[in-house]
Amino acid sequence: MNKNAQQRQQILQVLYTQRQAEAGLLKKDGWTKEADLKNAVDDTPFALSVLLELSYIQRDGYKYRITGQGVLACEADTPTD
């Protein structure tokens, strides 16, 4: 897997984990700040733009959230136990 693909997968994993952790919590909706993504994954602009174009993530100002399509893509690329 090339570097750009790895970055996209890392971003999806971060957003997936955040949304899953907040599922069912009051006033929590799985949004992650752009700064937190940058701390988790270096050099995010290209990866974020591609994920947005593919509709795998949503953007609200400086926050991002994985979509249903992104969840499916993330789970399809995640090895099962």
PyRosetta script that sets phi, psi and omega in degrees:
from pyrosetta import init, pose_from_sequence

init()
pose = pose_from_sequence("MNKNAQQRQQILQVLYTQRQAEAGLLKKDGWTKEADLKNAVDDTPFALSVLLELSYIQRDGYKYRITGQGVLACEADTPTD")
pose.set_psi(1, 132.5)
pose.set_omega(1, -179.3)
pose.set_phi(2, -77.6)
pose.set_psi(2, 170.0)
pose.set_omega(2, -174.2)
pose.set_phi(3, -59.0)
pose.set_psi(3, -43.4)
pose.set_omega(3, -179.0)
pose.set_phi(4, -64.1)
pose.set_psi(4, -41.7)
pose.set_omega(4, 178.4)
pose.set_phi(5, -64.8)
pose.set_psi(5, -38.9)
pose.set_omega(5, 177.9)
pose.set_phi(6, -63.6)
pose.set_psi(6, -42.4)
pose.set_omega(6, 179.1)
pose.set_phi(7, -63.3)
pose.set_psi(7, -43.2)
pose.set_omega(7, 178.4)
pose.set_phi(8, -61.8)
pose.set_psi(8, -42.7)
pose.set_omega(8, 179.7)
pose.set_phi(9, -66.0)
pose.set_psi(9, -39.1)
pose.set_omega(9, 177.8)
pose.set_phi(10, -62.4)
pose.set_psi(10, -43.4)
pose.set_omega(10, 178.8)
pose.set_phi(11, -62.3)
pose.set_psi(11, -45.9)
pose.set_omega(11, 178.1)
pose.set_phi(12, -59.5)
pose.set_psi(12, -40.5)
pose.set_omega(12, 179.4)
pose.set_phi(13, -62.9)
pose.set_psi(13, -44.2)
pose.set_omega(13, 178.9)
pose.set_phi(14, -61.3)
pose.set_psi(14, -47.5)
pose.set_omega(14, -178.5)
pose.set_phi(15, -68.0)
pose.set_psi(15, -37.1)
pose.set_omega(15, 177.5)
pose.set_phi(16, -61.7)
pose.set_psi(16, -48.8)
pose.set_omega(16, -178.9)
pose.set_phi(17, -61.1)
pose.set_psi(17, -42.3)
pose.set_omega(17, 179.9)
pose.set_phi(18, -63.8)
pose.set_psi(18, -47.0)
pose.set_omega(18, -178.7)
pose.set_phi(19, -66.0)
pose.set_psi(19, -40.4)
pose.set_omega(19, 179.6)
pose.set_phi(20, -64.8)
pose.set_psi(20, -41.2)
pose.set_omega(20, -179.0)
pose.set_phi(21, -65.1)
pose.set_psi(21, -31.1)
pose.set_omega(21, -176.2)
pose.set_phi(22, -97.6)
pose.set_psi(22, 0.0)
pose.set_omega(22, -178.9)
pose.set_phi(23, -59.7)
pose.set_psi(23, 126.4)
pose.set_omega(23, 177.2)
pose.set_phi(24, 85.3)
pose.set_psi(24, -9.0)
pose.set_omega(24, 178.3)
pose.set_phi(25, -80.4)
pose.set_psi(25, 140.1)
pose.set_omega(25, 179.8)
pose.set_phi(26, -63.3)
pose.set_psi(26, 135.6)
pose.set_omega(26, 176.8)
pose.set_phi(27, 60.7)
pose.set_psi(27, 21.6)
pose.set_omega(27, 175.7)
pose.set_phi(28, -117.4)
pose.set_psi(28, 136.2)
pose.set_omega(28, -175.0)
pose.set_phi(29, -135.9)
pose.set_psi(29, 13.6)
pose.set_omega(29, 174.3)
pose.set_phi(30, 82.7)
pose.set_psi(30, 11.3)
pose.set_omega(30, 179.4)
pose.set_phi(31, -77.9)
pose.set_psi(31, 142.3)
pose.set_omega(31, 178.9)
pose.set_phi(32, -124.7)
pose.set_psi(32, 135.7)
pose.set_omega(32, 179.5)
pose.set_phi(33, -68.7)
pose.set_psi(33, 144.8)
pose.set_omega(33, 178.7)
pose.set_phi(34, -57.2)
pose.set_psi(34, -38.4)
pose.set_omega(34, 179.7)
pose.set_phi(35, -61.8)
pose.set_psi(35, -37.8)
pose.set_omega(35, 178.4)
pose.set_phi(36, -67.0)
pose.set_psi(36, -37.0)
pose.set_omega(36, 176.5)
pose.set_phi(37, -65.6)
pose.set_psi(37, -41.5)
pose.set_omega(37, 179.5)
pose.set_phi(38, -64.2)
pose.set_psi(38, -33.3)
pose.set_omega(38, 177.0)
pose.set_phi(39, -70.1)
pose.set_psi(39, -32.7)
pose.set_omega(39, -178.3)
pose.set_phi(40, -83.3)
pose.set_psi(40, -33.6)
pose.set_omega(40, -175.3)
pose.set_phi(41, -135.8)
pose.set_psi(41, 122.7)
pose.set_omega(41, 179.3)
pose.set_phi(42, -70.4)
pose.set_psi(42, 151.0)
pose.set_omega(42, 171.4)
pose.set_phi(43, 51.6)
pose.set_psi(43, 67.8)
pose.set_omega(43, -172.9)
pose.set_phi(44, -88.0)
pose.set_psi(44, -18.8)
pose.set_omega(44, -170.8)
pose.set_phi(45, -53.8)
pose.set_psi(45, -47.5)
pose.set_omega(45, -178.7)
pose.set_phi(46, -65.8)
pose.set_psi(46, -46.2)
pose.set_omega(46, -179.0)
pose.set_phi(47, -60.6)
pose.set_psi(47, -43.3)
pose.set_omega(47, 179.3)
pose.set_phi(48, -64.2)
pose.set_psi(48, -40.9)
pose.set_omega(48, -178.8)
pose.set_phi(49, -63.9)
pose.set_psi(49, -39.4)
pose.set_omega(49, 178.6)
pose.set_phi(50, -68.2)
pose.set_psi(50, -44.1)
pose.set_omega(50, 179.3)
pose.set_phi(51, -62.5)
pose.set_psi(51, -37.4)
pose.set_omega(51, 175.6)
pose.set_phi(52, -65.0)
pose.set_psi(52, -44.4)
pose.set_omega(52, -179.4)
pose.set_phi(53, -61.9)
pose.set_psi(53, -36.0)
pose.set_omega(53, 179.1)
pose.set_phi(54, -81.3)
pose.set_psi(54, -4.3)
pose.set_omega(54, -177.1)
pose.set_phi(55, 64.6)
pose.set_psi(55, 29.1)
pose.set_omega(55, 175.8)
pose.set_phi(56, -85.0)
pose.set_psi(56, -19.8)
pose.set_omega(56, 176.8)
pose.set_phi(57, -137.5)
pose.set_psi(57, 161.6)
pose.set_omega(57, 174.2)
pose.set_phi(58, -117.5)
pose.set_psi(58, 154.7)
pose.set_omega(58, 178.2)
pose.set_phi(59, -124.6)
pose.set_psi(59, 139.4)
pose.set_omega(59, 174.4)
pose.set_phi(60, -137.3)
pose.set_psi(60, 93.3)
pose.set_omega(60, -176.0)
pose.set_phi(61, 66.9)
pose.set_psi(61, -113.6)
pose.set_omega(61, 179.9)
pose.set_phi(62, -108.3)
pose.set_psi(62, 24.4)
pose.set_omega(62, 178.3)
pose.set_phi(63, -121.2)
pose.set_psi(63, 150.1)
pose.set_omega(63, 179.8)
pose.set_phi(64, -130.9)
pose.set_psi(64, 152.1)
pose.set_omega(64, 180.0)
pose.set_phi(65, -145.3)
pose.set_psi(65, 140.0)
pose.set_omega(65, 177.3)
pose.set_phi(66, -74.3)
pose.set_psi(66, 142.7)
pose.set_omega(66, 177.7)
pose.set_phi(67, -95.0)
pose.set_psi(67, 176.0)
pose.set_omega(67, 175.2)
pose.set_phi(68, -59.2)
pose.set_psi(68, -41.9)
pose.set_omega(68, 177.1)
pose.set_phi(69, -61.3)
pose.set_psi(69, -39.7)
pose.set_omega(69, 178.6)
pose.set_phi(70, -66.0)
pose.set_psi(70, -38.2)
pose.set_omega(70, 177.1)
pose.set_phi(71, -60.8)
pose.set_psi(71, -47.0)
pose.set_omega(71, 179.5)
pose.set_phi(72, -61.8)
pose.set_psi(72, -42.3)
pose.set_omega(72, 178.9)
pose.set_phi(73, -64.8)
pose.set_psi(73, -39.5)
pose.set_omega(73, -180.0)
pose.set_phi(74, -66.3)
pose.set_psi(74, -46.0)
pose.set_omega(74, -179.3)
pose.set_phi(75, -67.3)
pose.set_psi(75, -33.2)
pose.set_omega(75, 179.4)
pose.set_phi(76, -67.9)
pose.set_psi(76, -27.1)
pose.set_omega(76, -178.0)
pose.set_phi(77, -98.7)
pose.set_psi(77, 0.8)
pose.set_omega(77, -178.2)
pose.set_phi(78, -99.1)
pose.set_psi(78, 124.5)
pose.set_omega(78, 178.8)
pose.set_phi(79, -64.1)
pose.set_psi(79, 144.3)
pose.set_omega(79, 178.4)
pose.set_phi(80, -95.1)
pose.set_psi(80, 155.7)
pose.set_omega(80, -179.7)
pose.set_phi(81, -80.3)
pose.dump_pdb("model.pdb")
